[in-house]
Every structure is written in C-alpha cells, then in structure tokens.
Amino acid sequence: MPRGDKDKYTDKQKRKAEHIEEGYEKRGIPEDEAERRAWATVNKESGGGNKSGSGRGVPDTKVAARKGGRLGGKAAARRPASARSASAKKAAATRKRNQAG
C-alpha cells in the first residue's frame, strides 16, 4: 500500500478530515497544508485508521478539539474580583427580575 493511502480510514474519519480541511482553507491556509493538518488532527484524535482488526471500537479522544475551550476565560480572570462580583450580582438581579415577570 502506498504511503498516504486512506483506505484504512472509516467514512466518518474521512468526513471529519474533509470538514477540518475546509475550516483551515477558510482561514487562508494553502490546500496541501490544510489537508496535511486535517489528517494529522484525525490521527491524533482516533489513533490512525480504524478499519481492520479488533481495534474498531476504540473511542476518539477529542484532545485536539478540546483545546479551544481552554483558551477562553482569560479576560474574565484578569478582571478584579470586585468587578466579577458586581457583574454576578447584576446578572442574578436580572434573572430574578425576568423570572418574576
């Protein structure tokens, strides 16, 4: 089998790679680089091709997809505690007001 052959991948893995590749291309990454990154992501999440042997039922890790969630929250963490507290009190008052009405 030639290097780069995708026969050992499931249809779901192929769809996932295509979707990831489109996302990279939208951000201006060249097509060949986007394809390389997409398959690297699929391999990282699922451990490579899943079709043959007894390892078909191994779940994906989603480790690459989880990165985005870790990036958030930095702006709120930089704010002083008093500002966060005031914001939380204001939100609680709004929820209470909306629930009553």
N, C-alpha and C positions, 0 to 999 in steps of 0.2 A: 504494500500500500504506500503511495507516495506521501511525502511529508505535506501536511496541510490538508489532507483529505478529511472531509467532515462526515463520512458515512457512519462513524461510530457514535454520533451525537443523536439524541432524540429530537423529534419535531419541536418539542417545547424549547429545548436548548437552542435550536436554530432560530426559532421565532424571537427568543429573548435576545440573542446576539444581533439580529436584524434591528430590533427596537432600540437597543443600546447604540448601535452604529448610527442610526438615524438621528439620535439625540446629539451625538458628537458632531455629525455633519452640520446640524443646525447651528452649532456653536462655532463653525468655521474650520473644523479640523479636516485635513485632506482625507479623501475617501479611503486610501490604503491604510493610513494611520488609524482612522476611525474603525476600520474592520479589525485591525490588529488589537486595538484596545478592547473592542467588544468581545472578541473571543478570549482575551486574557481575563476579562471580568467573568465570563461564563465559566471558564476553567477554575477560577478562584472560588466561585460560589458552589459549583457542583462537583469539583474534582475531576473534570475532564469528561470524556464520552461515557455514557451510561448504558449503551445498548446491550453489550454482551456480558455473559457471566451472571454470577449471583449478586452482584452489587447494584442491581437495578433499583432497589427500594431505598437507596441511601438519600436522605433528605438534603436539600440545599442549605447552605449556611447563612446566606443573605448578608455576609460580612461586608461586602462591598456596598450594598445598598444602605447599610446602617450608618455609614459614615456621615451622610447628610444631617442626620438628627443630632449628631454630636457637635456639629458646627453652630447650631442655634443656641440662643440663651446668653451669649457673651455680653450683649448690650445691656440686658437686664442685670446681669451680675456686676457690671461696672457701676450701676447706679447706687447711690447711698441707701442704706436700709430704711431711712425715714421716707424717702421718695417712693420706694417699693411698698411700704406700709400704707402710705397715703393713697397710693393707687389701688391697693387691695381693698381699703375701706370704701373708696368711692365706687368700686365695682360691686362690692357687697350691697351698698345702699341702692345702686341702680337695679340689681337683681331683686331686692326686696320690694322696691317701688313697682317694678314691672309685674311681679308676681301678684301683688295686691290688686292691680288694675285689671 
